[in-house]
Amino acid sequence: MMKKSIIPSLLIIIGCSLLATVLLIKQQSQSNHTAKVYATTIHKSRPMENLQHSLTQKITVGAIGDILIHSPVYQDAFNGASYNFDPMFENVKALLEKPDVLTANQESVLGGTELGLSSYPTFNSPHSVADALAMNGVDIVSNANNHSLDKGERGIQSEAAYLNAIGLRYVGSFVDEKDRETLRIIEKNGIKLAFLSYTYGTNGIPVPKGKDYLVNLINRDHMQEEIHRAKDKADVVVVSIHWGNEYQRIPNTDQKDLARFLAGEGADIIFGSHPHVLQPMEWIDNPDGRKTFVVYSLGNFISAQYGEYKDIGGMAEVEVTKQTTEQGSSVVLSNPNFYPTFVTRNPNRDYRVVPLESAGTFGLSKAEQKYQEIQQHMVQWLR
Ligand SMILES: [Zn+2]
């Protein structure tokens, strides 16, 4: 996977060199005023220590919405022998590889062909969806949602086994208690991100008795405990959450309230999904001075739903800067961005996710106007 790493690395090296020079000059001038006698011995190795202990590191974190594989989508991926979803993402590969770490909401369970593929209302998708995601820049999938139990425990076990085999991380739906308790931490450029995931429910399919680990439900006590544990081990806590009302473009009061709860407990980034349409981004100011970045809904990234904004999705991205000094480290989030995408089809085949601004070349009328409208919709609450 090609990730942008050269420029940030160069900036870090230049920054460190400047910092070391400044600290060296500062210490030498201090030594003239204080204990002259010890100057040579005391200051000999300090520049190296300071070089390691005063550091600015930066990464970007991105998210895309629902990977919702209706039957026309998996039929389109079938090449006569196997299911290949790669072409569907080829027009957004560069976009998806832009953030240092990217998460997606795997809405339909990846139980594989052995369990029988199926579409709405109880989905089951080919394993190879995961290959396409991994190939195109996704680092971790969130799989706690209302379809997690569509193929029961077997679907969850099959999906997890496949994801483990190809090395694509998952969070939200687990194979056993130990799996659930294992924090998912991704480290990039010295910044540790912990990923958590929860859903409001499972479409009325009961969670098997004694197997709560199969899917993380929204439960404030449990979320609080996990956020605190994650905060202890990581610099940034990212919560993916399945919530809200389907097809509503503005979050409801429950989402707003829950976002504030998660933020207050320590969540730094909240990526919402379930409404199948985009809902705006927002900063939450916490009482302790921290800011939490929320995207209320990332919409559908790929699905066979169309019209009324259901075929428009996109990638949200935010910068994470970690400042480490001798006093400790702190993290600041900045520069949120949204990159709208559109699902083209022809009419029930050739499914492709494309950047919305260039969707005109794929037959979407008024693409530029729609792009402007979506950008405005997503940033309307940012300040
Ligand atoms: Zn859903």
Boltz pocket constraint, residues with backbone or C-beta under 6 A from the ligand:
constraints:
  - pocket:
      binder: B
      contacts: [[A, 107], [A, 145], [A, 146], [A, 147], [A, 242], [A, 273], [A, 274], [A, 275]]
      max_distance: 6.0
